[in-house]
Amino acid sequence: MRIIDTHTHLYSEAFDEDRDAMIERAFDAGVQKFVIPAIDSTYTESMYELEKKYPENIYLMTGLHPTHVKEESVQEELNHIKNQLAQRSFYAIGEIGIDLYWDKSTLDIQKDAFKKQIQWAKELDLPIVIHCRDAFDEVFEVLESEKGEKLRGVFHCFTGTLEHAKKAISYNLKLGIGGVVTFKNGKIDRFLNEIDLSHIVLETDSPYLAPAPYRGKRNESSYVIRVAEKLSTVYNKSLKEIADITSKNAEAIFAING
């Protein structure tokens, strides 16, 4: 069985004490590929080191996380991304988007940074990976302005309604399903079977949002199996079918060889 964790912050300080052991546990669970989102320039070297150590398993993105969009540094951060894109290849631009949970005052510059990074992705024919928190209307407003054949990617950590799901899919986005689907109050498990599996990819967002029965603890990539098990129940398919279909979806969207 093969599983791809399409969103994991393996470079996080939360793994500094046992990163290699944690990755080995993921290998043992059948997770062989990890797609790594960016946050800001302070993590770039750590991401490159991870890629160097695990060249057959690590697939890097570049991008500026919306919670790190600050007026005093946004231009410098965007320049850093543009320089990286000119120097080497990436599998996606992400995670990018809008987050109004922590700071509503930066909405305008978040929207500008989001739009600019989408435009770069389209120019380079790369997928995007979207972070959305308390901002579905604002994210969809930007996507509507940038829609087209070149727009594609993943709506990371999808927590919306069935209507939100269908709208995201209409913009050629897969739904990134993680630990929330296992939560008693997560709600998305109630309608997810109405979304064809061809639109679903698996993720952990580790070290955040650990699935049940680990909720509240540090998340790690091996726990993606718990997400797959939940989807097996939701879709009434075998665990292997869930793993195979979602992995093919991930390989297609990120142009990862099978």
URWO-V782645 format. One record per residue. N is the residue number from 1. RES is the residue in three letters. SS is DSSP state (H for helix, E for strand, - for the rest). OMEGA is omega in whole degrees, 0 to 359 (none if undefined). Layout:
BEGIN
n=[N & N]
res=[RES & RES]
ss=[SS & SS]
omega=[OMEGA & OMEGA]
END
This chain:
BEGIN
n=[1 & 2 & 3 & 4 & 5 & 6 & 7 & 8 & 9 & 10 & 11 & 12 & 13 & 14 & 15 & 16 & 17 & 18 & 19 & 20 & 21 & 22 & 23 & 24 & 25 & 26 & 27 & 28 & 29 & 30 & 31 & 32 & 33 & 34 & 35 & 36 & 37 & 38 & 39 & 40 & 41 & 42 & 43 & 44 & 45 & 46 & 47 & 48 & 49 & 50 & 51 & 52 & 53 & 54 & 55 & 56 & 57 & 58 & 59 & 60 & 61 & 62 & 63 & 64 & 65 & 66 & 67 & 68 & 69 & 70 & 71 & 72 & 73 & 74 & 75 & 76 & 77 & 78 & 79 & 80 & 81 & 82 & 83 & 84 & 85 & 86 & 87 & 88 & 89 & 90 & 91 & 92 & 93 & 94 & 95 & 96 & 97 & 98 & 99 & 100 & 101 & 102 & 103 & 104 & 105 & 106 & 107 & 108 & 109 & 110 & 111 & 112 & 113 & 114 & 115 & 116 & 117 & 118 & 119 & 120 & 121 & 122 & 123 & 124 & 125 & 126 & 127 & 128 & 129 & 130 & 131 & 132 & 133 & 134 & 135 & 136 & 137 & 138 & 139 & 140 & 141 & 142 & 143 & 144 & 145 & 146 & 147 & 148 & 149 & 150 & 151 & 152 & 153 & 154 & 155 & 156 & 157 & 158 & 159 & 160 & 161 & 162 & 163 & 164 & 165 & 166 & 167 & 168 & 169 & 170 & 171 & 172 & 173 & 174 & 175 & 176 & 177 & 178 & 179 & 180 & 181 & 182 & 183 & 184 & 185 & 186 & 187 & 188 & 189 & 190 & 191 & 192 & 193 & 194 & 195 & 196 & 197 & 198 & 199 & 200 & 201 & 202 & 203 & 204 & 205 & 206 & 207 & 208 & 209 & 210 & 211 & 212 & 213 & 214 & 215 & 216 & 217 & 218 & 219 & 220 & 221 & 222 & 223 & 224 & 225 & 226 & 227 & 228 & 229 & 230 & 231 & 232 & 233 & 234 & 235 & 236 & 237 & 238 & 239 & 240 & 241 & 242 & 243 & 244 & 245 & 246 & 247 & 248 & 249 & 250 & 251 & 252 & 253 & 254 & 255 & 256 & 257 & 258]
res=[MET & ARG & ILE & ILE & ASP & THR & HIS & THR & HIS & LEU & TYR & SER & GLU & ALA & PHE & ASP & GLU & ASP & ARG & ASP & ALA & MET & ILE & GLU & ARG & ALA & PHE & ASP & ALA & GLY & VAL & GLN & LYS & PHE & VAL & ILE & PRO & ALA & ILE & ASP & SER & THR & TYR & THR & GLU & SER & MET & TYR & GLU & LEU & GLU & LYS & LYS & TYR & PRO & GLU & ASN & ILE & TYR & LEU & MET & THR & GLY & LEU & HIS & PRO & THR & HIS & VAL & LYS & GLU & GLU & SER & VAL & GLN & GLU & GLU & LEU & ASN & HIS & ILE & LYS & ASN & GLN & LEU & ALA & GLN & ARG & SER & PHE & TYR & ALA & ILE & GLY & GLU & ILE & GLY & ILE & ASP & LEU & TYR & TRP & ASP & LYS & SER & THR & LEU & ASP & ILE & GLN & LYS & ASP & ALA & PHE & LYS & LYS & GLN & ILE & GLN & TRP & ALA & LYS & GLU & LEU & ASP & LEU & PRO & ILE & VAL & ILE & HIS & CYS & ARG & ASP & ALA & PHE & ASP & GLU & VAL & PHE & GLU & VAL & LEU & GLU & SER & GLU & LYS & GLY & GLU & LYS & LEU & ARG & GLY & VAL & PHE & HIS & CYS & PHE & THR & GLY & THR & LEU & GLU & HIS & ALA & LYS & LYS & ALA & ILE & SER & TYR & ASN & LEU & LYS & LEU & GLY & ILE & GLY & GLY & VAL & VAL & THR & PHE & LYS & ASN & GLY & LYS & ILE & ASP & ARG & PHE & LEU & ASN & GLU & ILE & ASP & LEU & SER & HIS & ILE & VAL & LEU & GLU & THR & ASP & SER & PRO & TYR & LEU & ALA & PRO & ALA & PRO & TYR & ARG & GLY & LYS & ARG & ASN & GLU & SER & SER & TYR & VAL & ILE & ARG & VAL & ALA & GLU & LYS & LEU & SER & THR & VAL & TYR & ASN & LYS & SER & LEU & LYS & GLU & ILE & ALA & ASP & ILE & THR & SER & LYS & ASN & ALA & GLU & ALA & ILE & PHE & ALA & ILE & ASN & GLY]
ss=[- & - & E & E & E & - & - & E & - & - & - & - & H & H & H & - & - & - & H & H & H & H & H & H & H & H & H & H & - & - & E & E & E & E & E & E & - & - & - & - & H & H & H & H & H & H & H & H & H & H & H & H & H & - & - & - & - & E & E & E & E & E & - & - & - & H & H & H & - & - & - & - & - & H & H & H & H & H & H & H & H & H & H & H & H & H & H & - & - & - & - & E & E & E & E & E & E & E & E & - & - & - & - & - & - & - & H & H & H & H & H & H & H & H & H & H & H & H & H & H & H & H & H & - & - & - & E & E & E & E & E & E & E & - & - & H & H & H & H & H & H & H & H & H & H & H & - & - & - & - & - & - & E & E & E & - & - & - & - & - & - & H & H & H & H & H & H & H & H & H & - & - & E & E & E & E & E & - & H & H & H & H & - & - & - & - & - & H & H & H & - & H & H & H & - & - & H & H & H & E & E & E & - & - & - & E & - & - & - & - & - & - & - & - & - & - & - & - & - & - & H & H & H & H & H & H & H & H & H & H & H & H & H & H & H & - & - & - & H & H & H & H & H & H & H & H & H & H & H & H & H & H & H & H & - & - & - & -]
omega=[178 & 178 & 175 & 172 & 187 & 180 & 180 & 181 & 184 & 180 & 184 & 176 & 180 & 181 & 185 & 184 & 186 & 186 & 183 & 179 & 179 & 178 & 177 & 177 & 177 & 177 & 181 & 181 & 179 & 178 & 183 & 183 & 183 & 175 & 193 & 178 & 175 & 175 & 174 & 187 & 183 & 181 & 187 & 182 & 178 & 178 & 179 & 178 & 179 & 179 & 180 & 182 & 182 & 188 & 181 & 189 & 189 & 180 & 190 & 166 & 165 & 181 & 180 & 180 & 185 & 179 & 178 & 173 & 181 & 185 & 186 & 186 & 188 & 182 & 178 & 180 & 179 & 176 & 178 & 179 & 180 & 179 & 177 & 181 & 179 & 187 & 187 & 181 & 176 & 182 & 179 & 169 & 184 & 2 & 183 & 179 & 183 & 178 & 179 & 177 & 185 & 187 & 178 & 186 & 182 & 185 & 184 & 181 & 173 & 180 & 180 & 180 & 178 & 182 & 181 & 181 & 173 & 181 & 176 & 180 & 180 & 179 & 183 & 181 & 179 & 172 & 174 & 175 & 192 & 170 & 179 & 176 & 183 & 188 & 181 & 182 & 183 & 178 & 181 & 177 & 179 & 180 & 179 & 181 & 184 & 185 & 180 & 184 & 184 & 180 & 177 & 178 & 184 & 171 & 187 & 176 & 185 & 181 & 186 & 180 & 175 & 178 & 177 & 181 & 181 & 180 & 177 & 180 & 180 & 176 & 178 & 178 & 169 & 176 & 176 & 184 & 182 & 187 & 182 & 182 & 179 & 182 & 179 & 180 & 184 & 172 & 186 & 179 & 182 & 183 & 189 & 180 & 174 & 177 & 181 & 182 & 178 & 182 & 189 & 167 & 181 & 178 & 173 & 192 & 180 & 14 & 185 & 168 & 178 & 179 & 170 & 8 & 183 & 186 & 180 & 178 & 177 & 177 & 174 & 190 & 179 & 182 & 178 & 177 & 178 & 176 & 179 & 179 & 178 & 179 & 176 & 177 & 182 & 184 & 182 & 177 & 179 & 178 & 180 & 177 & 178 & 181 & 183 & 184 & 182 & 178 & 176 & 177 & 181 & 180 & 180 & 186 & 181 & 181 & 176 & 178 & 182 & none]
END
